[in-house]
Amino acid sequence: MMTTKRSWSIRARVLTGMLLVVGLALLCAGAASFAVQRHELNERIDDSLSRTVQEFGVLTETGVDPRTLKRFEKAEDLLYTAMQRTLPSRHQGMLGLADGDVRWTAPEVVELRLEDDPEFLQWAQQSKTDSHIHLGTVTTEITTYRAVVVPVQLPEDPKSSAFVLAYDYHAEARANDRNISIFTAVGFLVMALAAGASWLVVNRTLEPIRRLQTTAHQISESDLSRRIEVTGNDEFAELTVTINEMLDRLEDSLKSQRQLLDDVGHELRTPVTIVSGHLELMDENDPEDVTQSKDIALDEMSRMSLLINDLVMLAKSNRADFIQPAPTEVGALLDEILDKARGLGDRHWRIDYRCESTVTLDQTRITQAMLQLCANAVKFSSTGTRIGLGNEVLRDGHGETLLRWWVSDNGVGIQPEDIERIFERFGRGKNSVRSDGSGLGLNIVSAIATAHGGSVWVDAEPGKGSTFYIDIPLTKRGTEV
């Protein structure tokens, strides 16, 4: 028995795929959320710094010195007043520079002490060398700043001064990072819940597959009776129904195969025994006994050959090319069948009814089936009695159009209890004897009718004769009539 290397189970693959999808979705959502929040943070900081610069500009243009109640004349006074009116937020600090030195600092309650970072002071002093406002990001050993340097130059004061306002960018971004950390933790929790839910759903979904596997292991060549329980009405339920139907067909096929082997074995055992017995008892010195034994052996061998040919015919009936339909004049075909049937025996042959229509069918197989029925009629009727043939297009009780063929005789008829079994393989009625044939004739007729989508049946009465019918549906096959 071939074994295959097992890779990941379906359960593991489905679960991994679902987790990958959920994880990818959470990753994309987290990355997008992080980018949006970081962008909003940058805009908020820059907007705050811009507003402070605008307020400082307004103070420079329209403000008055509270001590003199006049316009500012010294840059230091303007810086002092501006810093008094500015209330730094958390993570924000400010400085006032004059002649390159720190002249004013933020109140002690302000946590961010810009004057304690030499690298930042150096950047601020370098940025105030011209009259332009400098807005930028500064990274030092202590932290990263987002800062603005506003040069202050009054006409009455030649000194160079600057107002410096900065945010601790890392501290501001830390809140954003905390949100991402919370989102990540929640994401892992969601993935864990999704994994649990997926495991339950996948287990429930694959339960029919598990039952199928269990049933398949329990089924053996000698027992095909087990079936899978059908639950629900989804695709797996449909698959289960289909597999159960397949098991039904396999069981029927196995039973049919066993029955065929038993029947063939039984049918072949008798002629082999007869031939062997006569050959063992044959007197080699008696020419008459040798001739008689030879005739018996040849007769039995001929019957075995007939049996084998009929079995081959039945085996071909399961193939798609068993019949070759073609448009056929069924009236002319009936005449041909009658001409051939006359040679089967001395009977009063006649046509009961002829249908003059063109029907698509396999005339060779129909001829074979009708001649088999004619041979049966000859076998169970007396010399000179009537045998009638016919065909007719009619509608059945369901409103379907069919072509009916028949062969009727005035022979011995069929016992009611034999009617069902005579169409089976090696089925014989009580009126038949073993030497009459292979026992497959009517079974072949049934196979030909089935291949045409039709059926065969009989209307018989003991002592009064039988009429065999072959019904071929026309409407379902789209046959031209």
C-alpha positions as CSV (number, residue, x, y, z in Angstrom):
1,M,0.0,0.0,0.0
2,M,1.4,3.4,-1.0
3,T,2.0,5.9,1.8
4,T,2.4,9.6,1.3
5,K,4.4,11.9,3.5
6,R,2.0,13.9,5.5
7,S,2.5,17.7,5.4
8,W,0.5,20.2,7.4
9,S,-3.1,19.1,8.1
10,I,-6.0,21.0,6.7
11,R,-6.8,22.2,10.2
12,A,-3.3,23.6,10.7
13,R,-3.2,25.2,7.2
14,V,-6.7,26.9,7.6
15,L,-5.8,28.1,11.1
16,T,-2.4,29.4,10.0
17,G,-4.0,31.1,7.0
18,M,-6.7,32.8,9.1
19,L,-4.1,34.0,11.7
20,L,-1.9,35.3,8.9
21,V,-4.8,37.3,7.5
22,V,-5.8,38.6,10.9
23,G,-2.2,39.5,11.7
24,L,-1.6,41.2,8.4
25,A,-4.9,43.2,8.8
26,L,-3.8,44.3,12.3
27,L,-0.3,45.1,11.1
28,C,-1.6,47.3,8.3
29,A,-4.1,48.9,10.6
30,G,-1.4,49.5,13.3
31,A,1.0,50.9,10.7
32,A,-1.6,53.2,9.3
33,S,-2.7,54.4,12.7
34,F,0.9,55.0,13.8
35,A,1.6,57.0,10.6
36,V,-1.6,59.1,11.0
37,Q,-1.0,59.8,14.7
38,R,2.7,60.7,14.1
39,H,1.6,63.0,11.3
40,E,-1.0,64.7,13.5
41,L,1.6,65.0,16.3
42,N,4.0,66.8,13.9
43,E,1.2,69.1,12.7
44,R,0.1,69.9,16.3
45,I,3.6,70.8,17.5
46,D,4.4,72.9,14.4
47,D,1.0,74.6,14.7
48,S,1.7,75.4,18.4
49,L,5.1,76.8,17.6
50,S,3.7,78.8,14.7
51,R,1.0,80.3,16.8
52,T,3.6,81.4,19.4
53,V,5.7,83.0,16.7
54,Q,2.6,84.9,15.5
55,E,1.8,86.1,19.0
56,F,5.4,87.2,19.5
57,G,5.2,89.1,16.2
58,V,2.0,90.8,17.3
59,L,3.6,91.8,20.6
60,T,6.6,93.2,18.7
61,E,4.5,95.3,16.4
62,T,1.8,96.5,18.7
63,G,2.9,95.8,22.3
64,V,4.0,98.4,24.9
65,D,6.5,98.1,27.7
66,P,4.4,97.8,30.9
67,R,7.1,99.8,32.8
68,T,7.1,102.8,30.4
69,L,3.8,102.3,28.7
70,K,5.6,103.0,25.5
71,R,6.8,100.9,22.6
72,F,9.6,98.5,23.4
73,E,13.0,100.1,22.9
74,K,15.2,97.2,24.2
75,A,15.1,93.7,22.9
76,E,15.7,92.3,26.4
77,D,12.5,94.0,27.7
78,L,10.5,92.6,24.8
79,L,11.9,89.1,25.4
80,Y,11.1,89.4,29.1
81,T,7.6,90.5,28.6
82,A,7.0,87.9,25.9
83,M,8.3,85.1,28.2
84,Q,6.1,86.3,31.0
85,R,3.1,86.1,28.8
86,T,4.0,82.6,27.5
87,L,2.9,79.6,29.5
88,P,4.8,76.6,28.3
89,S,2.9,73.4,28.1
90,R,4.1,70.0,29.3
91,H,7.2,68.9,27.5
92,Q,7.8,72.5,26.3
93,G,10.6,74.9,27.3
94,M,11.8,78.4,26.3
95,L,14.9,80.7,26.4
96,G,15.7,84.3,25.8
97,L,19.2,84.9,24.2
98,A,21.0,88.2,24.2
99,D,24.4,88.7,22.6
100,G,24.8,84.9,22.4
101,D,24.2,84.3,26.1
102,V,21.2,83.0,27.9
103,R,19.5,86.1,29.3
104,W,16.1,84.7,30.3
105,T,15.0,81.1,31.2
106,A,11.6,79.5,31.8
107,P,10.1,79.5,35.3
108,E,11.2,76.7,37.6
109,V,7.9,74.9,37.2
110,V,8.7,74.2,33.6
111,E,10.1,70.6,33.4
112,L,12.0,71.0,30.1
113,R,15.2,73.0,30.9
114,L,16.7,74.0,27.6
115,E,19.6,75.7,29.2
116,D,20.9,72.4,30.6
117,D,21.5,71.0,27.1
118,P,24.7,72.5,25.6
119,E,24.2,71.0,22.2
120,F,20.8,72.6,21.9
121,L,22.2,75.9,23.1
122,Q,24.9,75.8,20.5
123,W,22.2,75.1,17.8
124,A,20.0,78.0,19.0
125,Q,22.9,80.4,19.1
126,Q,24.0,79.4,15.5
127,S,20.4,79.7,14.3
128,K,20.0,83.4,15.4
129,T,22.8,84.7,13.3
130,D,20.4,86.2,10.7
131,S,17.0,87.8,10.8
132,H,15.1,84.7,9.6
133,I,12.9,82.5,11.9
134,H,14.3,79.0,12.2
135,L,12.0,76.0,12.7
136,G,13.7,72.6,12.8
137,T,14.4,69.4,14.6
138,V,17.4,69.0,16.8
139,T,18.8,65.7,18.1
140,T,21.2,65.8,21.0
141,E,22.5,63.2,23.5
142,I,19.6,64.1,25.8
143,T,16.6,64.0,23.5
144,T,15.2,65.2,20.2
145,Y,13.6,68.7,20.0
146,R,11.2,70.4,17.7
147,A,12.2,74.0,18.1
148,V,11.8,77.5,16.7
149,V,14.2,80.4,17.0
150,V,12.8,83.9,16.5
151,P,15.5,86.7,16.1
152,V,14.6,90.0,17.8
153,Q,16.0,93.2,16.4
154,L,14.6,96.6,17.4
155,P,15.7,99.8,15.7
156,E,16.6,101.5,19.0
157,D,18.6,98.4,20.2
158,P,21.7,97.3,18.3
159,K,22.0,94.1,20.5
160,S,21.2,90.8,18.9
161,S,18.6,88.8,20.7
162,A,16.4,85.7,20.1
163,F,13.3,84.0,21.5
164,V,13.7,80.2,21.6
165,L,10.7,77.8,22.1
166,A,11.1,74.1,21.9
167,Y,9.2,70.8,22.5
168,D,10.7,67.6,23.7
169,Y,9.7,65.6,20.7
170,H,10.5,62.2,22.3
171,A,8.3,63.0,25.3
172,E,5.5,64.1,23.0
173,A,5.9,61.0,20.8
174,R,6.0,58.7,23.8
175,A,2.2,59.1,24.2
176,N,1.7,58.1,20.6
177,D,4.0,55.1,21.1
178,R,2.0,54.2,24.2
179,N,-1.1,54.1,22.0
180,I,0.7,51.8,19.6
181,S,1.8,49.5,22.4
182,I,-1.8,49.3,23.6
183,F,-2.9,48.6,20.1
184,T,-0.3,45.9,19.7
185,A,-1.3,44.2,23.0
186,V,-4.9,44.3,22.0
187,G,-3.9,42.9,18.6
188,F,-2.2,39.9,20.2
189,L,-5.3,39.4,22.3
190,V,-7.5,39.6,19.2
191,M,-5.3,37.1,17.4
192,A,-5.4,34.7,20.4
193,L,-9.2,35.0,20.5
194,A,-9.3,34.6,16.7
195,A,-7.1,31.5,17.0
196,G,-9.4,30.0,19.5
197,A,-12.6,30.8,17.6
198,S,-11.0,29.6,14.3
199,W,-9.9,26.3,16.0
200,L,-13.5,25.7,17.1
201,V,-15.0,26.7,13.7
202,V,-12.4,24.6,11.7
203,N,-13.0,21.6,14.0
204,R,-16.7,21.9,13.5
205,T,-16.4,22.5,9.8
206,L,-14.0,19.5,9.3
207,E,-16.0,17.2,11.4
208,P,-17.7,15.6,8.3
209,I,-14.2,15.0,6.9
210,R,-13.1,13.3,10.2
211,R,-16.2,11.1,10.2
212,L,-15.5,10.3,6.5
213,Q,-11.9,9.3,7.4
214,T,-13.2,7.1,10.3
215,T,-15.8,5.5,8.2
216,A,-13.3,4.9,5.3
217,H,-10.9,3.1,7.8
218,Q,-13.8,1.0,9.0
219,I,-14.9,0.0,5.5
220,S,-13.4,-3.1,4.2
221,E,-13.8,-5.2,1.0
222,S,-16.1,-7.5,2.9
223,D,-18.2,-4.8,4.5
224,L,-19.4,-1.7,2.6
225,S,-22.6,-1.3,4.7
226,R,-21.3,1.6,6.9
227,R,-22.5,5.1,6.0
228,I,-21.5,8.6,7.1
229,E,-24.0,10.5,9.2
230,V,-25.4,13.6,7.4
231,T,-25.7,16.7,9.5
232,G,-26.6,20.2,8.4
233,N,-27.3,21.4,4.9
234,D,-24.1,23.0,3.8
235,E,-21.5,21.9,1.2
236,F,-20.0,19.3,3.5
237,A,-23.5,17.8,4.0
238,E,-23.8,17.6,0.2
239,L,-20.4,16.0,0.0
240,T,-21.4,13.5,2.6
241,V,-24.6,12.6,0.7
242,T,-22.5,12.2,-2.5
243,I,-20.0,9.9,-0.8
244,N,-22.8,7.8,0.7
245,E,-24.3,7.5,-2.7
246,M,-20.9,6.4,-4.1
247,L,-20.7,3.8,-1.3
248,D,-24.2,2.6,-2.2
249,R,-23.0,2.2,-5.8
250,L,-19.8,0.5,-4.7
251,E,-21.7,-1.9,-2.4
252,D,-24.1,-2.7,-5.2
253,S,-21.2,-3.2,-7.6
254,L,-19.4,-5.5,-5.1
255,K,-22.6,-7.5,-4.5
256,S,-23.1,-7.7,-8.3
257,Q,-19.5,-8.8,-8.8
258,R,-19.7,-11.5,-6.2
259,Q,-23.0,-12.7,-7.6
260,L,-21.5,-12.7,-11.1
261,L,-18.5,-14.8,-9.9
262,D,-20.7,-17.2,-8.0
263,D,-23.0,-17.5,-11.0
264,V,-20.2,-17.9,-13.5
265,G,-18.5,-20.4,-11.3
266,H,-21.7,-22.4,-11.0
267,E,-22.4,-22.3,-14.7
268,L,-18.9,-23.3,-15.7
269,R,-18.5,-26.0,-13.1
270,T,-21.2,-28.2,-14.6
271,P,-19.9,-28.4,-18.2
272,V,-16.3,-28.9,-16.8
273,T,-17.6,-31.7,-14.6
274,I,-19.5,-33.3,-17.5
275,V,-16.5,-33.2,-19.8
276,S,-14.1,-34.4,-17.2
277,G,-16.5,-37.3,-16.2
278,H,-17.0,-38.5,-19.7
279,L,-13.2,-38.3,-20.5
280,E,-12.4,-40.3,-17.4
281,L,-14.9,-43.0,-18.1
282,M,-14.3,-43.1,-21.9
283,D,-13.1,-46.4,-23.2
284,E,-10.3,-45.5,-25.6
285,N,-10.6,-48.9,-27.4
286,D,-14.3,-48.3,-28.1
287,P,-14.7,-46.0,-31.2
288,E,-18.3,-45.5,-30.5
289,D,-17.7,-44.4,-26.9
290,V,-14.9,-42.1,-28.0
291,T,-17.2,-40.5,-30.6
292,Q,-20.0,-40.0,-28.1
293,S,-17.6,-38.5,-25.5
294,K,-16.2,-36.2,-28.1
295,D,-19.6,-35.0,-29.1
296,I,-20.6,-34.4,-25.5
297,A,-17.3,-32.5,-24.9
298,L,-17.8,-30.3,-28.0
299,D,-21.4,-29.6,-27.1
300,E,-20.4,-28.5,-23.6
301,M,-17.4,-26.4,-24.9
302,S,-19.8,-24.8,-27.4
303,R,-22.1,-23.9,-24.5
304,M,-19.2,-22.5,-22.5
305,S,-18.1,-20.4,-25.5
306,L,-21.7,-19.0,-25.8
307,L,-21.6,-18.2,-22.1
308,I,-18.3,-16.4,-22.4
309,N,-19.5,-14.4,-25.4
310,D,-22.6,-13.3,-23.6
311,L,-20.5,-12.3,-20.5
312,V,-18.3,-10.2,-22.8
313,M,-21.4,-8.6,-24.3
314,L,-22.7,-7.7,-20.8
315,A,-19.3,-6.2,-19.8
316,K,-19.4,-4.0,-22.9
317,S,-22.9,-2.7,-22.0
318,N,-21.4,-0.5,-19.2
319,R,-19.3,1.4,-21.8
320,A,-20.3,4.7,-23.3
321,D,-19.8,3.4,-26.8
322,F,-22.0,0.3,-26.3
323,I,-24.6,1.8,-28.5
324,Q,-24.1,3.9,-31.6
325,P,-27.4,5.8,-32.2
326,A,-28.4,6.9,-35.7
327,P,-31.6,8.0,-37.4
328,T,-33.4,4.8,-38.3
329,E,-36.6,4.0,-40.2
330,V,-38.1,1.7,-37.5
331,G,-40.8,0.3,-39.9
332,A,-38.2,-1.0,-42.3
333,L,-36.1,-2.2,-39.4
334,L,-39.0,-4.3,-38.1
335,D,-39.4,-5.9,-41.5
336,E,-35.7,-6.8,-41.5
337,I,-36.0,-8.3,-38.0
338,L,-39.0,-10.4,-39.1
339,D,-37.1,-11.7,-42.1
340,K,-34.2,-12.8,-39.9
341,A,-36.5,-14.3,-37.2
342,R,-38.2,-16.7,-39.7
343,G,-35.0,-18.8,-39.6
344,L,-35.3,-19.4,-35.9
345,G,-38.1,-21.9,-36.1
346,D,-41.2,-23.1,-37.9
347,R,-43.8,-20.6,-36.6
348,H,-46.5,-18.5,-38.0
349,W,-44.6,-15.2,-38.0
350,R,-46.5,-11.9,-38.4
351,I,-46.3,-8.2,-37.8
352,D,-49.0,-7.0,-35.4
353,Y,-48.3,-3.3,-36.0
354,R,-45.7,-1.3,-37.8
355,C,-44.7,2.3,-36.9
356,E,-43.5,4.4,-40.0
357,S,-41.3,6.8,-38.2
358,T,-37.6,7.9,-38.0
359,V,-36.1,7.4,-34.6
360,T,-32.5,7.8,-33.4
361,L,-31.4,4.4,-32.0
362,D,-28.8,1.7,-32.5
363,Q,-30.4,-0.6,-35.0
364,T,-27.8,-3.3,-34.5
365,R,-28.5,-3.6,-30.8
366,I,-32.2,-3.3,-31.2
367,T,-32.1,-6.1,-33.8
368,Q,-30.0,-8.2,-31.3
369,A,-32.5,-7.6,-28.5
370,M,-35.6,-8.4,-30.7
371,L,-34.0,-11.6,-32.1
372,Q,-33.2,-12.7,-28.6
373,L,-36.9,-12.2,-27.7
374,C,-37.9,-14.1,-30.9
375,A,-35.5,-17.0,-29.9
376,N,-37.2,-17.1,-26.5
377,A,-40.6,-17.2,-28.1
378,V,-39.6,-20.1,-30.3
379,K,-38.0,-21.9,-27.4
380,F,-41.2,-21.9,-25.3
381,S,-43.9,-22.3,-28.0
382,S,-45.0,-25.1,-30.3
383,T,-44.4,-25.6,-34.0
384,G,-46.8,-23.7,-36.2
385,T,-48.1,-21.4,-33.4
386,R,-48.3,-17.6,-33.9
387,I,-45.4,-15.2,-33.0
388,G,-46.2,-11.5,-33.5
389,L,-43.7,-8.6,-33.7
390,G,-44.5,-4.9,-33.7
391,N,-43.4,-1.3,-32.8
392,E,-45.4,1.8,-32.0
393,V,-44.9,5.4,-30.9
394,L,-47.1,6.3,-28.0
395,R,-47.4,8.3,-24.8
396,D,-47.1,6.7,-21.3
397,G,-49.0,7.7,-18.2
398,H,-46.5,10.5,-17.4
399,G,-47.1,12.2,-20.8
400,E,-43.7,11.1,-22.2
401,T,-43.3,9.9,-25.7
402,L,-41.7,6.5,-26.2
403,L,-41.1,3.9,-28.9
404,R,-42.4,0.5,-27.9
405,W,-41.2,-2.8,-29.5
406,W,-42.8,-6.2,-28.6
407,V,-42.7,-9.9,-29.4
408,S,-45.7,-12.0,-28.4
409,D,-46.2,-15.8,-28.5
410,N,-48.8,-18.4,-27.6
411,G,-46.4,-20.6,-25.7
412,V,-46.2,-21.9,-22.2
413,G,-46.2,-18.5,-20.5
414,I,-44.3,-17.5,-17.3
415,Q,-45.2,-18.2,-13.7
416,P,-45.9,-14.9,-11.8
417,E,-43.1,-15.7,-9.3
418,D,-40.6,-16.0,-12.2
419,I,-41.3,-12.7,-13.9
420,E,-38.8,-10.6,-11.8
421,R,-35.9,-13.1,-11.9
422,I,-35.9,-14.0,-15.6
423,F,-34.2,-10.7,-16.4
424,E,-31.4,-11.3,-13.9
425,R,-28.1,-12.9,-14.8
426,F,-28.5,-16.7,-15.2
427,G,-32.1,-16.2,-14.2
428,R,-34.4,-19.0,-15.5
429,G,-38.1,-19.7,-15.0
430,K,-39.5,-23.0,-14.0
431,N,-40.3,-23.8,-17.6
432,S,-36.7,-23.5,-18.6
433,V,-34.0,-26.1,-18.5
434,R,-30.3,-25.6,-18.1
435,S,-29.3,-26.7,-21.6
436,D,-31.5,-24.1,-23.2
437,G,-28.8,-21.5,-23.2
438,S,-26.4,-19.4,-21.1
439,G,-29.2,-17.8,-19.0
440,L,-28.0,-14.4,-20.1
441,G,-30.3,-13.7,-23.0
442,L,-32.9,-11.6,-21.3
443,N,-30.3,-9.9,-19.2
444,I,-28.6,-8.8,-22.4
445,V,-32.0,-7.5,-23.7
446,S,-32.4,-5.5,-20.4
447,A,-28.9,-4.1,-20.8
448,I,-29.6,-2.9,-24.4
449,A,-32.9,-1.3,-23.3
450,T,-31.1,0.4,-20.4
451,A,-28.4,1.7,-22.7
452,H,-31.1,3.4,-24.7
453,G,-32.5,5.0,-21.6
454,G,-35.5,2.6,-21.6
455,S,-36.6,-0.7,-20.0
456,V,-37.9,-4.2,-20.8
457,W,-40.9,-5.9,-19.2
458,V,-43.2,-8.8,-19.8
459,D,-47.0,-9.5,-19.7
460,A,-47.5,-13.2,-19.4
461,E,-50.0,-15.8,-18.3
462,P,-49.1,-19.4,-17.6
463,G,-50.3,-21.7,-20.4
464,K,-51.4,-18.8,-22.7
465,G,-48.2,-17.2,-23.8
466,S,-46.1,-14.1,-23.2
467,T,-45.5,-10.7,-24.6
468,F,-42.2,-9.0,-24.0
469,Y,-42.0,-5.2,-24.4
470,I,-39.0,-2.9,-24.9
471,D,-39.8,0.8,-24.2
472,I,-37.4,3.5,-25.4
473,P,-38.2,7.1,-24.3
474,L,-38.0,9.7,-27.1
475,T,-38.7,13.0,-25.4
476,K,-35.8,12.9,-22.9
477,R,-33.3,12.0,-25.6
478,G,-34.6,14.7,-27.9
479,T,-35.1,12.0,-30.6
480,E,-36.8,12.9,-33.8
481,V,-40.1,11.1,-34.3
